[in-house]
Amino acid sequence: MTEYFTGIPVNHTQTEFERSLAEAKRKRDLFLENNRSIIARLDSEDLVFAPYGNGIIVPIIKLSYYKK
């Protein structure tokens, strides 16, 4: 199974980027906490930066796991 967790679209400034990445991590952590009982093991985790236009990017965490 694969889940995607996105941050908020931001420009390339460090402060906004860190906030956006923290949001994606918060969503991932909440998912893991709420679905602990159905996850057998984590397979992989990738961090992708998707262009959104006009210098805006969106951090995306791609989390793959095996169900019980």
N, C-alpha and C positions, 0 to 999 in steps of 0.2 A: 504494500500500500504506500501511497505517496501523498503528502500534505504540503501545502504551500502557505507560508506566512509572510505577509507584506508589511513593510513600514509605510510611512506616509511619503508622498512624492515631495522631494526637496531639491534645492539647487546644490552646488558642490561645496558649500561652506561647511567647515568641519563641525561646528556646533549643531547645525540642523541635521547633518548626516548622522552624527552620533545619536541624536534624539530619535531619528527615524529607524536606525538599526536597533536601538533599545526597544522600540515598539514592536518590531518584528520578533525579537527575542522574547519579549513578554508574551506575545501570542503563542509562540512555540512552547514556552514553559507551561503556560496555562493548559494547552492541549495535552502535553505529556502528563501533567498532573491529573487532569480529568479523565484520561483514557488509559491510565496505568494498568487497569485490569484486562484490557484487550490487546496490549502490546507485548509480544513475546520477546522481541529484541529489536534494537535499532540497526539498520543496515548502513545508511549513509546520511550525511548532511552536507549540503552545498550552499554556498552563498553566491547569489547572482545579483548583478546590478543592471536593471532593465531601463533603457532610455525611455523617457516619457515625453520628450520634445522640449525645445527651447532651453537646453542645458539642465533640464530636470531629470533626476533619476529616482528609481524606486528600488530599495534593497528587498530582495526576496530570499527567504530561507526555504530550501527544498529539503524535506525530511522524509526519508524512506524507511519503512519498518515492516516487520513481519507480525501478523496477527496471531494470537494464540489459537 
